[in-house]
């Protein structure tokens, strides 16, 4: 299946469209999707550190999706990098 992932913060620099589309095997977990995104960015946006993706949250429009969850079909996801401020 295709997963469309909206990019925010520093991750937005990975693609000028503001999103990426990845082929994801049906039944994949968010943890597996995370690693697919790391591999995609290593090839297409090597300036984005893998650790940034590994520390980011994945979410649907309704909720944060933890690593053990299955990637929902037909739903746009977002990857939200950690933020800091003060």
C-alpha positions in Angstrom: 0.0 0.0 0.0 1.0 3.6 -0.4 1.5 5.8 2.7 1.5 9.5 2.3 3.4 11.2 5.1 3.2 15.0 5.7 6.5 16.5 6.8 6.9 19.2 9.4 9.7 21.2 11.0 13.2 20.4 9.9 11.9 17.3 8.1 10.0 19.5 5.6 13.4 20.2 4.0 13.4 16.6 2.8 10.9 17.3 0.0 9.6 20.6 -1.4 6.1 19.2 -1.7 5.9 18.9 2.1 5.2 15.2 2.0 6.6 11.8 0.8 4.8 8.7 -0.4 6.2 5.4 0.5 5.3 1.8 -0.4 4.5 0.0 2.8 3.7 -3.7 3.1 0.2 -4.2 4.4 0.2 -4.9 8.2 3.4 -2.9 8.8 3.8 -1.3 12.2 4.6 2.4 12.7 8.1 1.2 13.8 8.6 -0.4 10.4 7.2 2.7 8.6 9.7 4.8 10.6 12.6 2.7 9.3 11.3 2.9 5.7 11.2 6.7 6.1 14.8 6.7 7.5 15.9 4.6 4.4 14.1 6.9 2.0 15.6 10.0 3.5 19.1 8.5 3.5 18.8 8.1 -0.2 16.8 11.3 -1.2 17.7 13.8 1.6 20.9 12.7 3.2 21.3 16.0 5.1 18.3 14.9 7.3 19.7 12.9 10.2 18.2 9.5 10.8 18.0 10.2 14.5 15.6 13.0 13.9 13.1 10.6 12.3 13.7 8.1 15.1 12.8 10.7 17.7 9.8 12.0 15.9 6.1 11.2 16.5 3.8 9.8 13.9 0.2 10.8 13.9 -3.1 10.6 12.0 -5.6 13.5 12.1 -7.1 11.9 15.2 -4.2 10.6 17.3 -0.5 9.9 17.9 0.5 6.5 16.6 2.9 4.6 18.7 5.5 2.2 17.3 3.5 -1.0 18.0 0.4 0.3 16.0 -0.4 -0.9 12.5 -0.1 1.7 9.8 -3.7 2.7 8.9 -4.7 2.3 5.3 -6.0 5.3 3.3 -5.1 7.8 6.0 -2.6 10.6 5.5 -0.1 10.5 8.3 2.2 13.2 9.7 5.7 12.9 11.1 6.3 15.5 13.8 9.8 16.2 14.9 10.6 17.0 18.5 10.5 20.7 19.3 12.3 22.8 21.8 11.8 26.3 23.0 12.2 28.5 25.9 
